[in-house]
Amino acid sequence: MTLNALEITEITEFGKPLAGQVAIVTGGSRGIGAAIAKELARNGAIVAINFVSGFEKAESVVKEIEAQGGTSFAFQSDVSKSEDVQNFIQAVKDRFGKIDILVNNAGITRDRTFRKLSTEDWNEVIDVNLNSVYHTTSAVIDHMLEQKYGRIINISSIIGQAGGFGQTNYSTSKAGMLGFTKSLALETARSGITVNAICPGFIETEMVGAMPENVLESIVSKVPMKRLGTTKEVAEAVLFLAQAEYITGQAINVNGGLYM
């Protein structure tokens, strides 16, 4: 059953800045994606997340949002595959009738020095991190153009700006997101759609937590604020861009001053 605009507004709390809006967060079952989903929901948005594996984690995010009075929906799909994305986007439209915010957050790493990097390592990271952005955005752009409103927020990385040892595939995918952001922002600026990116630095996530302790200590020592960032701090930047009307084509750094 498709909900109309009034029904959508009624199931969110009035007085919240995103009340009545429908958001999609890819890779929303854990880490930064889960924090973004919860932050958008806390501010009134209905939030749809996708996951490839880890049904329990995805359901945990949905249940936490619902326990706080929000509305959420989890859908299993592989964002590196166009058909999966089309099915996910259609499921959101069928359920909620529209899409206002798209957060392209899904990402993986397959770190190797370039000489050891396999074709599979390269293609897998590019498919999940970069090609997925094409798949999701192409699936929602006509809808956003028709409603003359949309917020597209791409989660890039400090590694896409400064590079990273053993991360040519990851760095390329995240740098590609920045070029995509700027070009699409130019195309949609007159149509009520903003396109921006966020470049997190080193954030307290499972991915960063898996680093050797000595490596992590070395990284923190170089951060002017002398600590890792939190997933909530990234989520708050997403919330800001979801509300901003005169900001487009920009990359917002959330990195404690590590890259300026």
C-alpha positions in Angstrom: 0.0 0.0 0.0 1.3 3.4 -0.9 1.1 6.1 1.7 0.0 9.6 0.6 1.8 12.7 1.8 -0.6 13.4 4.6 -0.3 9.9 6.0 3.5 10.1 5.8 3.5 13.4 7.7 1.0 12.0 10.3 3.3 9.1 11.2 6.2 11.4 11.9 6.4 14.0 14.7 5.6 17.5 13.9 8.3 20.1 14.7 11.1 17.9 13.4 13.0 19.3 10.4 12.6 16.2 8.2 9.0 15.4 9.1 7.2 14.0 6.1 10.4 13.2 4.1 11.5 9.7 3.0 15.2 8.9 3.1 17.3 6.0 1.7 20.6 5.1 3.4 22.6 2.4 1.6 24.8 0.2 3.8 22.6 1.3 6.7 22.8 -1.8 8.9 26.0 -0.9 10.8 28.7 1.7 11.4 28.3 5.1 9.8 25.3 4.1 7.8 23.4 2.9 10.9 24.2 6.2 12.7 23.0 8.2 9.7 19.7 6.2 9.5 19.1 6.8 13.2 19.9 10.5 13.0 17.6 11.1 10.1 14.8 9.2 11.8 15.3 11.1 15.0 14.6 14.2 13.0 11.4 13.0 11.5 12.4 11.2 8.3 11.0 7.8 7.3 14.2 5.8 6.7 14.7 2.8 4.3 18.0 1.0 4.6 19.6 -1.8 2.5 21.9 -4.6 3.5 23.6 -7.4 1.7 24.2 -9.7 4.7 23.6 -9.4 8.4 19.8 -9.4 8.6 19.9 -9.3 12.4 21.9 -6.0 12.4 19.6 -4.4 9.8 16.6 -5.4 11.9 18.2 -4.1 15.0 18.5 -0.6 13.4 14.9 -0.8 12.3 13.7 -1.8 15.7 15.7 0.9 17.4 14.2 3.6 15.1 10.7 2.2 15.7 11.2 2.1 19.5 11.9 5.8 19.4 8.6 6.4 17.5 10.1 6.5 14.0 9.3 4.5 10.8 11.9 2.4 9.1 12.3 -0.4 6.6 15.1 -2.8 5.7 15.6 -4.4 2.3 18.2 -6.9 1.3 19.9 -5.9 -1.9 23.4 -5.7 -3.5 23.9 -2.1 -4.5 26.6 -3.1 -6.9 24.0 -4.8 -9.1 21.6 -2.6 -11.0 18.7 -5.0 -10.9 18.9 -5.3 -7.1 19.0 -1.5 -6.8 15.9 -1.1 -9.0 14.0 -3.6 -6.9 15.0 -1.8 -3.7 14.1 1.7 -4.9 10.8 0.4 -6.3 10.0 -1.2 -2.9 10.5 2.1 -1.2 8.3 3.9 -3.7 5.6 1.3 -3.4 5.7 1.5 0.4 6.0 5.3 0.9 5.2 6.9 -2.4 8.2 9.0 -2.8 11.9 9.5 -2.1 13.4 12.8 -0.8 16.8 12.0 0.4 19.4 9.5 -0.9 22.5 8.8 1.2 25.1 6.8 -0.8 27.0 5.2 2.1 27.7 1.6 1.1 31.3 0.8 0.9 34.0 -1.9 1.4 37.8 -2.1 1.5 40.1 -4.7 -0.1 43.4 -3.2 0.9 46.6 -4.3 -0.9 49.7 -2.6 -2.2 49.2 -2.0 -5.9 51.6 -4.8 -7.0 49.5 -7.3 -5.0 46.1 -5.9 -6.0 44.1 -8.4 -8.1 41.6 -7.6 -10.8 38.9 -9.0 -8.4 40.1 -6.7 -5.6 39.9 -3.7 -7.9 36.5 -4.5 -9.5 34.8 -5.4 -6.2 35.7 -2.1 -4.5 34.8 0.0 -7.6 31.5 -1.9 -8.0 30.4 -1.5 -4.4 31.8 2.0 -3.6 31.4 3.8 -6.9 29.2 2.0 -9.4 26.6 1.7 -6.7 26.3 5.5 -6.6 25.5 5.5 -10.3 22.9 2.7 -9.8 21.1 4.3 -6.9 21.2 7.8 -8.3 20.0 6.9 -11.7 17.1 5.0 -10.1 15.9 8.1 -8.1 16.9 11.1 -10.3 13.8 11.2 -12.5 11.5 11.0 -9.5 13.4 13.8 -7.8 13.3 15.9 -10.9 9.6 15.4 -11.2 8.9 16.5 -7.7 11.5 19.3 -8.0 13.1 18.3 -4.8 15.9 16.0 -3.6 18.9 15.7 -1.4 21.7 13.4 -2.6 24.5 13.0 -0.1 27.6 10.8 -1.0 29.8 9.5 1.7 33.3 9.8 0.3 36.5 9.7 2.5 39.6 11.5 3.4 41.4 8.7 1.5 39.7 10.0 -1.7 41.3 13.4 -1.1 44.7 12.6 0.3 45.3 9.0 -0.8 46.1 6.0 1.3 49.0 3.5 1.3 47.7 0.1 -0.1 44.4 1.7 -1.0 44.5 2.6 -4.7 41.2 0.9 -5.4 39.5 2.5 -2.4 41.0 5.9 -3.0 39.9 5.8 -6.6 36.4 4.9 -5.7 36.1 7.7 -3.2 37.7 10.3 -5.4 35.3 9.3 -8.1 32.4 10.1 -5.9 33.7 13.6 -5.5 33.8 14.1 -9.3 30.4 12.6 -9.6 29.1 14.9 -6.9 30.3 18.1 -8.5 29.1 17.2 -12.0 25.6 16.1 -11.0 25.3 19.2 -8.8 25.7 21.3 -11.9 23.1 19.4 -13.8 20.4 19.5 -11.0 21.0 22.9 -9.4 18.0 24.5 -11.1 15.7 21.7 -10.2 15.5 21.9 -6.4 18.0 19.0 -6.0 21.3 19.4 -4.1 24.2 17.0 -4.4 26.9 17.0 -1.9 29.6 14.8 -0.4 31.0 14.2 3.1 34.5 13.1 3.6 35.0 11.4 7.0 38.4 11.0 8.4 39.2 8.2 10.8 36.0 7.3 12.6 35.3 4.9 15.4 33.9 2.0 13.3 34.6 -1.7 13.0 36.8 -1.0 10.0 39.1 1.4 11.9 38.9 -0.7 15.0 40.4 -3.6 13.1 43.7 -1.7 12.5 46.7 -2.7 14.6 46.9 -0.7 17.8 50.3 0.9 16.9 49.0 2.0 13.5 45.8 3.5 15.1 47.9 5.4 17.7 50.1 6.8 14.9 47.0 8.0 13.1 45.5 9.7 16.1 48.8 11.4 16.9 48.5 13.2 13.5 44.9 14.4 14.0 45.0 18.0 15.4 42.0 17.2 17.7 43.9 14.1 18.9 41.0 11.7 18.7 39.0 9.6 16.3 35.7 10.9 15.1 32.4 9.4 16.0 29.7 8.0 13.7 27.2 10.5 15.2 29.5 13.4 14.1 29.3 12.1 10.5 25.5 11.6 10.8 25.1 15.2 12.1 26.9 16.5 8.9 24.4 14.4 6.8 21.5 16.0 8.7 22.9 19.4 8.0 23.1 18.8 4.3 19.7 17.2 4.2 18.3 20.6 5.4 20.6 22.9 3.5 19.0 24.6 0.5 21.9 26.8 -0.9 24.7 24.3 -0.6 25.5 22.0 -3.6 28.5 20.5 -5.2 30.5 20.6 -2.0 32.6 18.2 0.0 32.3 18.6 3.8 35.3 17.3 5.8 34.6 15.6 9.1 38.2 14.7 10.0 39.3 16.6 13.1 41.6 18.8 11.0 43.6 15.9 9.6 43.2 17.1 6.0 42.4 20.8 5.3 
